[in-house]
Amino acid sequence: MSDRNHIPLAPSAALTVETVTSVRHWNEHLFSFTITRPQSFRFRSGEFVMLGLPGEGRPLLRAYSIASPAYAEELEFLSIKVPDGPLTSRLQLIQPGDQLFLGRKPTGTLVTDALLPGKRLFFLSTGTGLAPFLSLARDPDVYDMFNQILLVHSVRRVSDLAFREELESQLAGDPLVQDQALLQFGYLPTVTREPFPTSQRIGTLIENGALFGPQMGGEKRLDPETDRIMLCGSMEMIKDLSAMLDGLGFEEGSNAKPGHYVIERAFVG
């Protein structure tokens, strides 16, 4: 990183200063990293927080979903690399020991509080929209609330399937959910631009029934009486699937009024 990023940062009323503890580059345009977690930092699985670096005159911040579970000692994030992006062009160069700004107040609507009780829970994601579901999938409360949980991750290339090994193992080795996940958790990756066992977009997987494998049991269709859905990813995917769900009788939920499905409004406008 540049020398400016090695200048000690100063906390503020809205931001703490945290240290990068690890960085993992999945390919040339996708990486994840962990930072230290303040003792006072609390969040609900699925929430996002502001993260950033020093800017011209003021910090340069962006909202990032927290990928780590709520009980983790460190905070993990998943990011794309944008060569000319104001923040990501610099963020992609971070190394262990560097400092970042972390917002003090996480928030968001991709939380179970915004959903009505149900039997099946579907996490539908594209790209870095996987991040909040990495947190939720490792939350013991989620397994107490739903009988089956399926995480769908749609990407363009096989190398974009971040955390694939952990998810394919059904979170084996996770200290709190591995036993429940073995019975209740499923992972369905789909790759749209390279050869792969599943290569269809999420909407097609819903329409042709491929979304409902043996691990999900029950009906091979979405039912607002029993199914709850979380969407995170590209604006096109969220727009198309939201319209599909609305047409099936699903109602969008919020923290104030729980519903059948939720999206992260802060990311889609």
Disulfide bonds with the S-S distance in Angstrom:
none
